[in-house]
Amino acid sequence: MPSASAQRDPSSEYLSCIEREEELGQLRKQADARKSMLVFGPEGVGKSRLLQAFVGKHPVALYIPQMRTPREFLLALLKALHAADEAIRVPGNLAGLSTSSLKGVVHRALDTQLFLLILDHLDAPSRVLTGMIKDLHYYGRTPVIFASRSPHMEHIGALGPLCASKSERLELKNWPFQIALEFAQRNAERTQLRASNLETVLPSLVEWSDGNPGAILCMLKMAQLPQYRAGDQIKAHILYVDFRMGRK
C-alpha cells in the first residue's frame, strides 16, 4: 500500500488529460437535485482534484479546503462567500466577533442565493463543528459535498445522516493498471524525467502504487533525486523501499 506521508496534496500536479467525467457527472446530478454527497477514498486517489474540478464549473460552490475549528471554518466560509459574490458584505471587524455572531453573518449570507458547500479533507470533525454544518444544511438549505478517507464515523463524525443512502456516497478507487500507466508516462514526459531504464521502471512504479495517482506522482518526483540515480538509470527498488518507509 502507498505511504500516507508520501502522498500529501498531489492534486495541483494532476494532468487534465485524465479526468473522472463519470464521477463529475454524479456530483453535478446531486448538486442539481440540491442533495448532499460524500466523496471518499484512499489518500492520493484524487478527491481534492475532483472537488476542485467541480468547483471550477459551479460559481455558487463554496470550497473550504480543510476542516479546522468551528471559528476557522466560519471565517473560511465567509471568505469563500465573498469570493463567490462580492455583493455579500463581510464585516470589517471579524476578529472581534464571537463565534455566535459569525454564525449569524454566515446564515444571512447563505440566504442570498442557492449555494453549495464543498468541504475537503474532512477528518473527525468535532460535535460542535458537525452541528454547525448540519445547521447550515437544514436551515440554510445548503447542500454539502464533502470528502474523507472513509465513510466511517472516525472520519466523517456525526455527518453520516447527510449522506445516509448509497446514492449519496461516491467512492473513488485507484486506477486500473493501463490508465495508471498512461498517467505515469504523461507525467514523466511533463516533468522531463529521463532514464535509460524508464520504460521498465514506469510499469513497476504503477504496480507498486496499486494504481494510486498520488503515490505515482510521489515516486516520479523521487526518481529525479540524485540518491535514486546510477548514471543514466533509476535505482527503482531502493526508491520503492524509501517510499514505503515514508522518506522523501
Secondary structure, DSSP 8 states (H G I E B T S, - for coil): ---GGGGSS-GGG--TTS--HHHHHHHHHHHHTT--EEEE--TTSSHHHHHHHHHHT-TTEEEE-S---HHHHHHHHHHHHHHH-TTS---TTGGGS-HHHHHHHHHHHHTTS--EEEE-S--S--HHHHHHHHHHHHTS---EEEEES-SSHHHHGGGGGGG-SGGGEEE-----HHHHHHHHHHHHHHTT---TTHHHHHHHHHHHHTT-HHHHHHHHHHTTSGGGEETTEE-HHHHHHHHHTT--
